Structures are given as C-alpha cells and as structure tokens.
Amino acid sequence: NKEDLSGEFSQTSRDGFSLALDISSYSLNRLTAAWKHLMTDGGSIVTLSYLGGVKVIPNYNVMGVAKAALEMSVRYLAAELGPQTIRVNAISAGPIRTLASSAVGGIMDMIHHVEKVAPLRRTVTQEEVGKAAAFLCSDLASGITGQVLYVDAGYEIMGM
C-alpha cells in the first residue's frame, strides 16, 4: 500500500504492516522450509535486502522493518541450516536503474545522491548484483553464512 510507504510510519495500517512482513520476510522462511529437503548435499540460499533494513530511508517506512526482519531471518536460518551445510546469506543492493525502479517515488534523487556520495561515485548494475549472488552460491564463499553483503558501490559505509 503506497500510503504505508510515504505516510507517517506510526500511521502504517495493520494490513500494510502484515503484508510487508509477509512478502519481504516470512516468504524466505516458507521457501526455505520447502527447499531445504531438496538440498541433501548442502547448498546456498540468497535473498535480497536493502539499506532501509538498518537505516531510516525516506519513503521506505514499513519496508525497512520488513527488511530488518528479513536480515535477522537470514541469521536464524543460517544457524539452523549450517549443520546441513546449507548457507544462507543476503545481498543488500543499492538503487539500480531499471524499468521497475522508475516507478519508485524519488528514485532518481536517490540515484543521484548515491552517485555523489558513494566511494565509487556511481550506482551498481544488475550484473554486479548477479555476480555477487553467483559468488555467494559458489564454493568460493563456502565459509560465508548468515551475512548481509552490501553491493552498493560503497554507499553503506558513508556517514554524512
């Protein structure tokens, strides 16, 4: 619900709050429950998060709470599934120029801000996020689980 994103956080509807948590966090739990039995030789589960799960982002509101829950779910699932050599991680990608993102209010302002502030002075591409996911799924990341990997041109490390 758009009002739950752009309005005051304290005015988030119960339905909007529940829907955000259901779609952005609980879905990982349910999908993992269905998949883990297929991963008899171990495996890797990767989900997508966003900086709004750890910092206040304008017009993100309840989605930030949902992403925080998602990131904590990654840690609990990693602890649960580690003994079965199933790794669970998240990628927190910065804003990406896509057709879908063009529908997000203020996205171009966000992109321009990241391009000015991030150490790499740019946003990331879909391909870079995909390569990070491939890395996390590969044996090169066999010792990594329960982590959130920021793929955001370094934006997350910056202060003011």
C-alpha positions as a Markdown table, in Angstrom:
| # | Residue | x | y | z |
|---|---|---|---|---|
| 1 | Asn | 0.0 | 0.0 | 0.0 |
| 2 | Lys | 1.6 | 3.3 | -1.1 |
| 3 | Glu | 0.3 | 5.2 | 1.9 |
| 4 | Asp | 2.1 | 2.8 | 4.2 |
| 5 | Leu | 5.4 | 3.8 | 2.4 |
| 6 | Ser | 5.0 | 7.5 | 2.0 |
| 7 | Gly | 2.9 | 8.4 | 5.1 |
| 8 | Glu | 4.0 | 8.6 | 8.7 |
| 9 | Phe | 5.3 | 5.3 | 9.9 |
| 10 | Ser | 3.2 | 5.5 | 13.1 |
| 11 | Gln | 0.1 | 5.6 | 10.8 |
| 12 | Thr | 1.0 | 2.3 | 9.0 |
| 13 | Ser | -2.1 | 0.1 | 8.8 |
| 14 | Arg | -2.1 | -3.3 | 10.4 |
| 15 | Asp | -2.8 | -4.8 | 7.0 |
| 16 | Gly | 0.1 | -2.9 | 5.4 |
| 17 | Phe | 2.4 | -3.9 | 8.2 |
| 18 | Ser | 1.4 | -7.6 | 8.0 |
| 19 | Leu | 1.7 | -7.6 | 4.2 |
| 20 | Ala | 5.2 | -6.1 | 4.2 |
| 21 | Leu | 6.4 | -8.6 | 6.7 |
| 22 | Asp | 4.7 | -11.5 | 4.9 |
| 23 | Ile | 6.1 | -10.7 | 1.4 |
| 24 | Ser | 9.5 | -9.4 | 2.4 |
| 25 | Ser | 10.5 | -11.6 | 5.3 |
| 26 | Tyr | 8.2 | -14.5 | 6.0 |
| 27 | Ser | 8.3 | -15.7 | 2.4 |
| 28 | Leu | 12.0 | -16.6 | 2.9 |
| 29 | Asn | 11.1 | -18.8 | 5.8 |
| 30 | Arg | 8.4 | -20.6 | 3.9 |
| 31 | Leu | 10.5 | -21.0 | 0.7 |
| 32 | Thr | 13.4 | -22.3 | 2.8 |
| 33 | Ala | 11.2 | -24.8 | 4.6 |
| 34 | Ala | 10.2 | -26.1 | 1.1 |
| 35 | Trp | 13.7 | -26.2 | -0.4 |
| 36 | Lys | 15.9 | -27.4 | 2.5 |
| 37 | His | 14.8 | -31.0 | 2.0 |
| 38 | Leu | 16.0 | -30.9 | -1.6 |
| 39 | Met | 19.5 | -29.7 | -0.5 |
| 40 | Thr | 20.7 | -33.1 | 0.6 |
| 41 | Asp | 24.3 | -32.3 | -0.3 |
| 42 | Gly | 24.2 | -28.8 | 1.2 |
| 43 | Gly | 23.6 | -25.6 | -0.8 |
| 44 | Ser | 23.2 | -21.9 | -0.7 |
| 45 | Ile | 20.2 | -19.6 | -0.3 |
| 46 | Val | 20.5 | -16.0 | -1.2 |
| 47 | Thr | 17.9 | -13.3 | -0.7 |
| 48 | Leu | 17.8 | -9.5 | -1.5 |
| 49 | Ser | 17.6 | -6.9 | 1.2 |
| 50 | Tyr | 18.1 | -3.1 | 1.2 |
| 51 | Leu | 19.9 | -0.5 | 3.3 |
| 52 | Gly | 16.4 | 0.5 | 4.7 |
| 53 | Gly | 16.6 | -2.5 | 6.9 |
| 54 | Val | 19.4 | -0.9 | 9.0 |
| 55 | Lys | 19.0 | 2.9 | 8.4 |
| 56 | Val | 16.0 | 5.2 | 8.0 |
| 57 | Ile | 15.3 | 5.8 | 4.3 |
| 58 | Pro | 12.7 | 8.4 | 3.3 |
| 59 | Asn | 9.5 | 6.8 | 1.8 |
| 60 | Tyr | 10.6 | 3.3 | 2.8 |
| 61 | Asn | 8.9 | 3.1 | 6.3 |
| 62 | Val | 7.4 | -0.3 | 6.9 |
| 63 | Met | 9.5 | -1.9 | 4.3 |
| 64 | Gly | 12.5 | -1.0 | 6.4 |
| 65 | Val | 11.1 | -3.0 | 9.3 |
| 66 | Ala | 10.4 | -5.9 | 6.9 |
| 67 | Lys | 13.9 | -5.9 | 5.6 |
| 68 | Ala | 15.3 | -5.8 | 9.1 |
| 69 | Ala | 13.2 | -8.9 | 9.9 |
| 70 | Leu | 14.5 | -10.5 | 6.7 |
| 71 | Glu | 18.1 | -9.9 | 7.6 |
| 72 | Met | 17.5 | -11.4 | 11.1 |
| 73 | Ser | 15.8 | -14.3 | 9.4 |
| 74 | Val | 18.9 | -14.9 | 7.3 |
| 75 | Arg | 20.9 | -15.2 | 10.5 |
| 76 | Tyr | 18.5 | -17.6 | 12.2 |
| 77 | Leu | 18.2 | -19.8 | 9.1 |
| 78 | Ala | 21.9 | -19.8 | 8.7 |
| 79 | Ala | 22.3 | -21.1 | 12.3 |
| 80 | Glu | 19.6 | -23.7 | 11.8 |
| 81 | Leu | 20.8 | -25.0 | 8.4 |
| 82 | Gly | 24.5 | -24.7 | 8.9 |
| 83 | Pro | 24.9 | -28.3 | 10.3 |
| 84 | Gln | 23.4 | -29.5 | 7.0 |
| 85 | Thr | 26.0 | -27.4 | 5.1 |
| 86 | Ile | 23.3 | -25.1 | 3.8 |
| 87 | Arg | 24.4 | -21.5 | 3.7 |
| 88 | Val | 22.0 | -18.6 | 3.9 |
| 89 | Asn | 23.0 | -15.0 | 3.0 |
| 90 | Ala | 21.5 | -11.7 | 1.8 |
| 91 | Ile | 22.6 | -9.1 | -0.7 |
| 92 | Ser | 21.8 | -5.5 | 0.1 |
| 93 | Ala | 21.9 | -3.8 | -3.2 |
| 94 | Gly | 22.0 | -0.1 | -3.8 |
| 95 | Pro | 19.5 | 1.6 | -6.1 |
| 96 | Ile | 19.6 | 0.3 | -9.6 |
| 97 | Arg | 18.4 | 1.9 | -12.8 |
| 98 | Thr | 15.7 | -0.4 | -14.1 |
| 99 | Leu | 12.3 | -0.1 | -15.6 |
| 100 | Ala | 10.8 | -1.3 | -12.4 |
| 101 | Ser | 12.7 | 1.1 | -10.2 |
| 102 | Ser | 11.5 | 4.0 | -12.3 |
| 103 | Ala | 8.1 | 3.6 | -10.6 |
| 104 | Val | 9.6 | 4.2 | -7.1 |
| 105 | Gly | 8.9 | 7.7 | -5.9 |
| 106 | Gly | 12.1 | 9.8 | -5.7 |
| 107 | Ile | 14.3 | 7.0 | -7.2 |
| 108 | Met | 16.2 | 9.4 | -9.4 |
| 109 | Asp | 17.0 | 11.6 | -6.5 |
| 110 | Met | 18.3 | 8.6 | -4.6 |
| 111 | Ile | 20.4 | 7.5 | -7.6 |
| 112 | His | 21.9 | 11.0 | -8.0 |
| 113 | His | 22.7 | 11.1 | -4.2 |
| 114 | Val | 24.4 | 7.7 | -4.3 |
| 115 | Glu | 26.4 | 8.8 | -7.4 |
| 116 | Lys | 27.7 | 11.8 | -5.4 |
| 117 | Val | 28.3 | 10.1 | -2.1 |
| 118 | Ala | 29.4 | 6.5 | -2.7 |
| 119 | Pro | 33.1 | 6.0 | -2.8 |
| 120 | Leu | 32.9 | 4.6 | -6.3 |
| 121 | Arg | 30.8 | 7.6 | -7.4 |
| 122 | Arg | 28.2 | 5.5 | -9.2 |
| 123 | Thr | 25.4 | 3.1 | -8.6 |
| 124 | Val | 25.7 | -0.6 | -9.2 |
| 125 | Thr | 24.3 | -2.6 | -12.1 |
| 126 | Gln | 22.0 | -5.6 | -12.2 |
| 127 | Glu | 25.0 | -7.6 | -13.4 |
| 128 | Glu | 27.1 | -6.7 | -10.4 |
| 129 | Val | 24.4 | -7.8 | -8.0 |
| 130 | Gly | 24.0 | -11.1 | -10.1 |
| 131 | Lys | 27.8 | -11.7 | -9.9 |
| 132 | Ala | 27.7 | -11.2 | -6.1 |
| 133 | Ala | 24.9 | -13.7 | -5.9 |
| 134 | Ala | 26.8 | -16.2 | -8.0 |
| 135 | Phe | 29.8 | -15.7 | -5.7 |
| 136 | Leu | 27.7 | -16.4 | -2.6 |
| 137 | Cys | 26.3 | -19.5 | -4.2 |
| 138 | Ser | 29.8 | -20.8 | -5.3 |
| 139 | Asp | 32.4 | -22.7 | -3.4 |
| 140 | Leu | 34.4 | -19.5 | -3.3 |
| 141 | Ala | 32.0 | -18.5 | -0.5 |
| 142 | Ser | 31.9 | -21.8 | 1.3 |
| 143 | Gly | 32.8 | -20.2 | 4.6 |
| 144 | Ile | 30.3 | -17.5 | 4.4 |
| 145 | Thr | 26.8 | -17.8 | 6.0 |
| 146 | Gly | 24.4 | -15.6 | 7.9 |
| 147 | Gln | 25.8 | -12.4 | 6.3 |
| 148 | Val | 24.5 | -9.4 | 4.5 |
| 149 | Leu | 26.8 | -8.4 | 1.6 |
| 150 | Tyr | 26.4 | -4.8 | 0.6 |
| 151 | Val | 26.7 | -4.4 | -3.2 |
| 152 | Asp | 26.2 | -0.6 | -3.3 |
| 153 | Ala | 29.4 | 1.0 | -4.6 |
| 154 | Gly | 30.4 | 1.5 | -1.0 |
| 155 | Tyr | 27.4 | 3.7 | -0.1 |
| 156 | Glu | 26.6 | 1.9 | 3.1 |
| 157 | Ile | 30.0 | 2.8 | 4.7 |
| 158 | Met | 29.5 | 6.5 | 4.3 |
| 159 | Gly | 28.4 | 8.8 | 7.1 |
| 160 | Met | 27.0 | 12.2 | 6.4 |
